[in-house]
Amino acid sequence: MWREIRQVARRELGAFFGSPVAYLFLGAFLVVTLFVFFWVETFFARNIADVRPLFRWMPLLLLFLVAALTMRAWAEERRAW
């Protein structure tokens, strides 16, 4: 069972990172995460080493990025049929 899961995951990740869209999504994720963490939550102005604000914003960010990724994957699968 784990071997099949590993094969499917390897195939899907290989297909995803074979296109420039993957690097666009990774770049967008990093830019938005760093913007929220350092600019919106003013990490350095609080004078405390705390990543709680990052984890407070992470579900919202992942909600939009994961939805966009899955919609793209579904569209590609539908087109392949």
The first five atom37 places (N, CA, C, CB, O) and aatype in JSON, in Angstrom:
{
  "aatype": [12, 17, 1, 6, 9, 1, 5, 19, 0, 1, 1, 6, 10, 7, 0, 13, 13, 7, 15, 14, 19, 0, 18, 10, 13, 10, 7, 0, 13, 10, 19, 19, 16, 10, 13, 19, 13, 13, 17, 19, 6, 16, 13, 13, 0, 1, 2, 9, 0, 3, 19, 1, 14, 10, 13, 1, 17, 12, 14, 10, 10, 10, 10, 13, 10, 19, 0, 0, 10, 16, 12, 1, 0, 17, 0, 6, 6, 1, 1, 0, 17],
  "atom_mask": [
    [1, 1, 1, 1, 1],
    [1, 1, 1, 1, 1],
    [1, 1, 1, 1, 1],
    [1, 1, 1, 1, 1],
    [1, 1, 1, 1, 1],
    [1, 1, 1, 1, 1],
    [1, 1, 1, 1, 1],
    [1, 1, 1, 1, 1],
    [1, 1, 1, 1, 1],
    [1, 1, 1, 1, 1],
    [1, 1, 1, 1, 1],
    [1, 1, 1, 1, 1],
    [1, 1, 1, 1, 1],
    [1, 1, 1, 0, 1],
    [1, 1, 1, 1, 1],
    [1, 1, 1, 1, 1],
    [1, 1, 1, 1, 1],
    [1, 1, 1, 0, 1],
    [1, 1, 1, 1, 1],
    [1, 1, 1, 1, 1],
    [1, 1, 1, 1, 1],
    [1, 1, 1, 1, 1],
    [1, 1, 1, 1, 1],
    [1, 1, 1, 1, 1],
    [1, 1, 1, 1, 1],
    [1, 1, 1, 1, 1],
    [1, 1, 1, 0, 1],
    [1, 1, 1, 1, 1],
    [1, 1, 1, 1, 1],
    [1, 1, 1, 1, 1],
    [1, 1, 1, 1, 1],
    [1, 1, 1, 1, 1],
    [1, 1, 1, 1, 1],
    [1, 1, 1, 1, 1],
    [1, 1, 1, 1, 1],
    [1, 1, 1, 1, 1],
    [1, 1, 1, 1, 1],
    [1, 1, 1, 1, 1],
    [1, 1, 1, 1, 1],
    [1, 1, 1, 1, 1],
    [1, 1, 1, 1, 1],
    [1, 1, 1, 1, 1],
    [1, 1, 1, 1, 1],
    [1, 1, 1, 1, 1],
    [1, 1, 1, 1, 1],
    [1, 1, 1, 1, 1],
    [1, 1, 1, 1, 1],
    [1, 1, 1, 1, 1],
    [1, 1, 1, 1, 1],
    [1, 1, 1, 1, 1],
    [1, 1, 1, 1, 1],
    [1, 1, 1, 1, 1],
    [1, 1, 1, 1, 1],
    [1, 1, 1, 1, 1],
    [1, 1, 1, 1, 1],
    [1, 1, 1, 1, 1],
    [1, 1, 1, 1, 1],
    [1, 1, 1, 1, 1],
    [1, 1, 1, 1, 1],
    [1, 1, 1, 1, 1],
    [1, 1, 1, 1, 1],
    [1, 1, 1, 1, 1],
    [1, 1, 1, 1, 1],
    [1, 1, 1, 1, 1],
    [1, 1, 1, 1, 1],
    [1, 1, 1, 1, 1],
    [1, 1, 1, 1, 1],
    [1, 1, 1, 1, 1],
    [1, 1, 1, 1, 1],
    [1, 1, 1, 1, 1],
    [1, 1, 1, 1, 1],
    [1, 1, 1, 1, 1],
    [1, 1, 1, 1, 1],
    [1, 1, 1, 1, 1],
    [1, 1, 1, 1, 1],
    [1, 1, 1, 1, 1],
    [1, 1, 1, 1, 1],
    [1, 1, 1, 1, 1],
    [1, 1, 1, 1, 1],
    [1, 1, 1, 1, 1],
    [1, 1, 1, 1, 1]
  ],
  "atom_positions": [
    [[0.82, -1.19, 0.0], [0.0, 0.0, 0.0], [0.86, 1.26, 0.0], [-0.93, 0.0, 1.2], [0.6, 2.18, -0.77]],
    [[1.87, 1.31, 0.85], [2.72, 2.5, 0.93], [3.51, 2.7, -0.36], [3.67, 2.41, 2.12], [3.8, 3.83, -0.75]],
    [[3.85, 1.61, -1.01], [4.6, 1.73, -2.25], [3.76, 2.41, -3.33], [5.07, 0.34, -2.73], [4.27, 3.24, -4.09]],
    [[2.48, 2.05, -3.4], [1.59, 2.67, -4.38], [1.39, 4.15, -4.08], [0.24, 1.96, -4.42], [1.38, 4.98, -4.98]],
    [[1.23, 4.46, -2.81], [1.06, 5.86, -2.41], [2.31, 6.65, -2.77], [0.77, 5.97, -0.89], [2.21, 7.77, -3.27]],
    [[3.47, 6.08, -2.51], [4.73, 6.75, -2.84], [4.86, 6.97, -4.35], [5.92, 5.94, -2.32], [5.34, 8.02, -4.79]],
    [[4.45, 5.98, -5.13], [4.53, 6.11, -6.58], [3.61, 7.21, -7.1], [4.19, 4.78, -7.25], [4.0, 8.01, -7.95]],
    [[2.4, 7.25, -6.58], [1.45, 8.28, -7.01], [1.95, 9.66, -6.58], [0.04, 8.01, -6.41], [1.89, 10.61, -7.36]],
    [[2.44, 9.77, -5.36], [2.94, 11.06, -4.88], [4.14, 11.5, -5.7], [3.32, 10.97, -3.39], [4.24, 12.68, -6.05]],
    [[5.05, 10.6, -6.01], [6.21, 10.95, -6.82], [5.8, 11.41, -8.22], [7.16, 9.75, -6.93], [6.36, 12.37, -8.74]],
    [[4.82, 10.73, -8.81], [4.36, 11.1, -10.14], [3.69, 12.48, -10.12], [3.38, 10.05, -10.69], [3.95, 13.31, -10.99]],
    [[2.83, 12.71, -9.14], [2.12, 13.98, -9.06], [3.08, 15.14, -8.77], [1.04, 13.92, -7.99], [2.98, 16.2, -9.39]],
    [[3.99, 14.95, -7.83], [4.95, 16.01, -7.53], [5.89, 16.27, -8.7], [5.76, 15.65, -6.28], [6.26, 17.42, -8.96]],
    [[6.28, 15.22, -9.39], [7.12, 15.39, -10.57], [6.42, 16.17, -11.66], [0.0, 0.0, 0.0], [7.01, 17.03, -12.31]],
    [[5.14, 15.87, -11.86], [4.37, 16.62, -12.86], [4.17, 18.06, -12.43], [3.01, 15.95, -13.1], [4.22, 18.97, -13.26]],
    [[3.96, 18.28, -11.14], [3.73, 19.64, -10.65], [5.0, 20.48, -10.76], [3.25, 19.61, -9.21], [4.95, 21.61, -11.24]],
    [[6.13, 19.93, -10.32], [7.37, 20.7, -10.36], [8.03, 20.68, -11.73], [8.34, 20.16, -9.33], [9.08, 21.3, -11.93]],
    [[7.45, 19.99, -12.67], [7.94, 20.03, -14.03], [7.48, 21.26, -14.79], [0.0, 0.0, 0.0], [7.96, 21.54, -15.89]],
    [[6.56, 21.99, -14.2], [6.04, 23.2, -14.85], [6.46, 24.43, -14.04], [4.49, 23.13, -15.0], [6.71, 24.32, -12.84]],
    [[6.52, 25.59, -14.68], [6.89, 26.8, -13.95], [5.83, 27.29, -12.98], [7.2, 27.9, -14.93], [6.1, 28.15, -12.15]],
    [[4.62, 26.75, -13.08], [3.55, 27.16, -12.18], [3.89, 26.83, -10.73], [2.23, 26.49, -12.57], [3.55, 27.59, -9.82]],
    [[4.57, 25.72, -10.51], [4.94, 25.33, -9.15], [5.84, 26.37, -8.52], [5.63, 23.96, -9.16], [5.66, 26.72, -7.35]],
    [[6.78, 26.87, -9.26], [7.7, 27.86, -8.72], [7.0, 29.21, -8.53], [8.91, 28.02, -9.65], [7.37, 29.97, -7.64]],
    [[6.0, 29.5, -9.35], [5.2, 30.7, -9.14], [4.41, 30.6, -7.84], [4.24, 30.93, -10.32], [4.35, 31.55, -7.07]],
    [[3.81, 29.45, -7.59], [3.07, 29.27, -6.35], [3.99, 29.31, -5.13], [2.31, 27.95, -6.38], [3.65, 29.91, -4.12]],
    [[5.13, 28.68, -5.22], [6.08, 28.74, -4.11], [6.55, 30.17, -3.85], [7.28, 27.84, -4.39], [6.65, 30.6, -2.7]],
    [[6.84, 30.89, -4.92], [7.25, 32.29, -4.77], [6.15, 33.13, -4.18], [0.0, 0.0, 0.0], [6.4, 33.96, -3.3]],
    [[4.92, 32.94, -4.64], [3.79, 33.71, -4.1], [3.59, 33.38, -2.62], [2.5, 33.41, -4.89], [3.32, 34.27, -1.81]],
    [[3.71, 32.11, -2.28], [3.56, 31.71, -0.88], [4.62, 32.39, -0.01], [3.66, 30.18, -0.74], [4.3, 32.92, 1.05]],
    [[5.86, 32.37, -0.45], [6.93, 32.99, 0.33], [6.75, 34.5, 0.44], [8.28, 32.67, -0.3], [6.94, 35.07, 1.52]],
    [[6.41, 35.14, -0.64], [6.24, 36.6, -0.62], [5.11, 36.99, 0.32], [5.97, 37.14, -2.03], [5.27, 37.89, 1.15]],
    [[3.97, 36.34, 0.2], [2.83, 36.7, 1.05], [3.12, 36.36, 2.51], [1.57, 35.97, 0.59], [2.78, 37.14, 3.4]],
    [[3.74, 35.23, 2.76], [4.06, 34.85, 4.14], [5.04, 35.84, 4.77], [4.66, 33.43, 4.18], [4.83, 36.28, 5.9]],
    [[6.07, 36.18, 4.05], [7.05, 37.14, 4.59], [6.44, 38.52, 4.77], [8.27, 37.22, 3.69], [6.75, 39.21, 5.74]],
    [[5.59, 38.94, 3.83], [4.92, 40.24, 3.97], [4.07, 40.28, 5.22], [4.07, 40.53, 2.73], [4.15, 41.23, 6.0]],
    [[3.25, 39.27, 5.42], [2.38, 39.23, 6.59], [3.2, 39.18, 7.86], [1.42, 38.03, 6.52], [2.91, 39.88, 8.83]],
    [[4.22, 38.35, 7.88], [4.98, 38.16, 9.11], [5.79, 39.39, 9.49], [5.89, 36.98, 8.96], [5.8, 39.78, 10.66]],
    [[6.45, 40.0, 8.53], [7.34, 41.11, 8.87], [6.69, 42.48, 8.76], [8.53, 41.08, 7.99], [7.07, 43.4, 9.48]],
    [[5.7, 42.64, 7.87], [5.12, 43.97, 7.67], [3.81, 44.13, 8.43], [4.89, 44.22, 6.18], [3.66, 45.08, 9.2]],
    [[2.89, 43.24, 8.23], [1.57, 43.37, 8.86], [1.67, 43.15, 10.36], [0.58, 42.38, 8.24], [1.09, 43.91, 11.13]],
    [[2.38, 42.13, 10.77], [2.46, 41.81, 12.2], [3.64, 42.5, 12.89], [2.58, 40.32, 12.38], [3.85, 42.29, 14.08]],
    [[4.4, 43.29, 12.18], [5.53, 44.05, 12.71], [6.38, 43.21, 13.68], [5.03, 45.31, 13.43], [6.45, 43.49, 14.88]],
    [[7.0, 42.21, 13.14], [7.79, 41.26, 13.92], [8.88, 41.96, 14.73], [8.41, 40.22, 13.01], [9.06, 41.67, 15.91]],
    [[9.62, 42.86, 14.09], [10.74, 43.5, 14.78], [10.3, 44.6, 15.74], [11.71, 44.06, 13.77], [11.03, 44.91, 16.68]],
    [[9.15, 45.19, 15.52], [8.68, 46.28, 16.38], [8.18, 45.77, 17.73], [7.57, 47.06, 15.7], [8.13, 46.53, 18.7]],
    [[7.82, 44.5, 17.8], [7.29, 43.96, 19.05], [8.37, 43.57, 20.05], [6.42, 42.77, 18.76], [8.07, 43.36, 21.23]],
    [[9.61, 43.47, 19.6], [10.73, 43.13, 20.47], [10.57, 41.79, 21.18], [10.92, 44.21, 21.5], [11.0, 41.63, 22.33]],
    [[9.95, 40.84, 20.51], [9.78, 39.51, 21.08], [9.89, 38.49, 19.93], [8.41, 39.38, 21.84], [9.34, 38.71, 18.85]],
    [[10.59, 37.41, 20.17], [10.74, 36.36, 19.17], [9.54, 35.43, 19.26], [12.09, 35.58, 19.37], [9.52, 34.5, 20.06]],
    [[8.55, 35.7, 18.44], [7.3, 34.97, 18.51], [6.77, 34.72, 17.1], [6.26, 35.74, 19.35], [6.69, 35.65, 16.29]],
    [[6.42, 33.48, 16.8], [5.89, 33.17, 15.48], [4.38, 32.91, 15.51], [6.61, 31.95, 14.9], [3.82, 32.43, 14.52]],
    [[3.73, 33.22, 16.6], [2.28, 33.03, 16.68], [1.52, 33.81, 15.6], [1.78, 33.45, 18.04], [0.57, 33.27, 15.03]],
    [[1.91, 35.04, 15.29], [1.19, 35.74, 14.21], [1.3, 35.02, 12.86], [1.72, 37.16, 14.07], [0.36, 35.04, 12.07]],
    [[2.42, 34.4, 12.62], [2.57, 33.64, 11.38], [1.58, 32.49, 11.33], [4.0, 33.11, 11.25], [0.95, 32.27, 10.3]],
    [[1.43, 31.77, 12.42], [0.5, 30.66, 12.45], [-0.95, 31.11, 12.51], [0.8, 29.77, 13.62], [-1.85, 30.33, 12.2]],
    [[-1.19, 32.34, 12.92], [-2.55, 32.88, 12.9], [-2.98, 33.16, 11.46], [-2.64, 34.16, 13.75], [-4.15, 32.97, 11.13]],
    [[-2.06, 33.61, 10.61], [-2.37, 33.93, 9.21], [-2.24, 32.73, 8.28], [-1.47, 35.04, 8.73], [-2.81, 32.74, 7.19]],
    [[-1.51, 31.71, 8.68], [-1.23, 30.58, 7.79], [-2.47, 29.86, 7.29], [-0.35, 29.61, 8.5], [-2.52, 29.55, 6.1]],
    [[-3.48, 29.56, 8.11], [-4.66, 28.86, 7.56], [-5.35, 29.64, 6.45], [-5.65, 28.59, 8.67], [-5.8, 29.05, 5.47]],
    [[-5.44, 30.94, 6.58], [-6.08, 31.75, 5.54], [-5.27, 31.72, 4.25], [-6.25, 33.2, 6.03], [-5.83, 31.58, 3.16]],
    [[-3.98, 31.84, 4.37], [-3.11, 31.8, 3.2], [-3.18, 30.44, 2.52], [-1.67, 32.13, 3.59], [-3.31, 30.35, 1.29]],
    [[-3.08, 29.38, 3.29], [-3.13, 28.04, 2.72], [-4.49, 27.73, 2.12], [-2.77, 27.01, 3.78], [-4.58, 26.98, 1.15]],
    [[-5.55, 28.28, 2.69], [-6.88, 28.06, 2.14], [-6.95, 28.5, 0.69], [-7.93, 28.81, 2.98], [-7.5, 27.79, -0.15]],
    [[-6.41, 29.67, 0.38], [-6.47, 30.18, -0.98], [-5.47, 29.49, -1.9], [-6.21, 31.67, -0.98], [-5.81, 29.17, -3.04]],
    [[-4.26, 29.25, -1.43], [-3.27, 28.63, -2.3], [-3.6, 27.17, -2.6], [-1.9, 28.73, -1.66], [-3.44, 26.72, -3.74]],
    [[-4.03, 26.42, -1.61], [-4.37, 25.02, -1.84], [-5.59, 24.91, -2.74], [-4.63, 24.29, -0.5], [-5.66, 24.03, -3.59]],
    [[-6.56, 25.8, -2.56], [-7.73, 25.79, -3.44], [-7.32, 26.06, -4.89], [-8.77, 26.83, -2.98], [-7.82, 25.4, -5.8]],
    [[-6.43, 27.0, -5.1], [-5.99, 27.29, -6.46], [-5.23, 26.11, -7.05], [-5.11, 28.54, -6.48], [-5.39, 25.8, -8.24]],
    [[-4.42, 25.46, -6.26], [-3.66, 24.29, -6.76], [-4.58, 23.13, -7.11], [-2.64, 23.85, -5.72], [-4.39, 22.48, -8.14]],
    [[-5.57, 22.86, -6.27], [-6.45, 21.74, -6.56], [-7.35, 22.04, -7.75], [-7.29, 21.41, -5.34], [-7.65, 21.13, -8.52]],
    [[-7.79, 23.27, -7.91], [-8.6, 23.6, -9.08], [-7.79, 23.39, -10.35], [-9.09, 25.05, -9.01], [-8.32, 22.91, -11.35]],
    [[-6.53, 23.76, -10.32], [-5.67, 23.56, -11.49], [-5.49, 22.07, -11.77], [-4.3, 24.23, -11.28], [-5.54, 21.64, -12.93]],
    [[-5.28, 21.28, -10.73], [-5.1, 19.84, -10.92], [-6.37, 19.19, -11.47], [-4.7, 19.18, -9.59], [-6.29, 18.33, -12.34]],
    [[-7.53, 19.6, -10.96], [-8.78, 19.05, -11.47], [-8.98, 19.43, -12.93], [-9.96, 19.53, -10.63], [-9.44, 18.61, -13.73]],
    [[-8.66, 20.66, -13.28], [-8.82, 21.09, -14.67], [-7.9, 20.29, -15.6], [-8.52, 22.6, -14.81], [-8.3, 19.91, -16.7]],
    [[-6.69, 20.03, -15.15], [-5.76, 19.25, -15.98], [-6.23, 17.81, -16.12], [-4.35, 19.29, -15.38], [-6.09, 17.21, -17.19]],
    [[-6.77, 17.24, -15.05], [-7.27, 15.87, -15.14], [-8.49, 15.79, -16.06], [-7.63, 15.34, -13.74], [-8.62, 14.86, -16.84]],
    [[-9.35, 16.76, -15.96], [-10.54, 16.79, -16.81], [-10.14, 16.94, -18.28], [-11.48, 17.94, -16.39], [-10.73, 16.31, -19.16]],
    [[-9.14, 17.76, -18.53], [-8.66, 17.96, -19.9], [-8.02, 16.68, -20.43], [-7.65, 19.12, -19.96], [-8.11, 16.4, -21.63]],
    [[-7.38, 15.9, -19.56], [-6.73, 14.66, -19.99], [-7.75, 13.58, -20.36], [-5.8, 14.14, -18.89], [-7.44, 12.69, -21.15]],
    [[-8.94, 13.65, -19.8], [-9.95, 12.65, -20.12], [-10.47, 12.94, -21.47], [-11.09, 12.62, -19.1], [-11.34, 12.23, -21.96]]
  ]
}
